Amino acid sequence: MTTRRATDNAKALDAFIAAKFRIDAMLERLKALSEDHFETHHDEINWGDVGTLNHYDSLLRQIADLERDDEGDVIIATDAEGHNDLMSRITVFLAEHDR
């Protein structure tokens, strides 16, 4: 007999893995775009391209919003229940910006 809690945890695990796969896919797309200079050519870059990259930077900072120690290393905090606060922000960001 399966308890309700086990079922809820299985659904939570499935949702977590699905969100992780979406994040991984987005990170791979961003990495590929970055390696290709975001599909720009050095002699054709204009202020619109700068604005686009600044916008991407702003969105990434919203989800990352990482604290750093004195040496510049990232400090990832947890919420009151011990959950990774960064993952919570990423999940919220994905829900709001999923295209």
Secondary structure, 3 states (H helix, E strand, C coil): CCCHHHHHHHHHHHHHHHHHHHHHHHHHHHHHHHHCHHHCCHHHCCHHHHHHHHHHHHHHHHHHCCEECCCCCEECCECCCCCEHHHHHHHHHHHHHCC
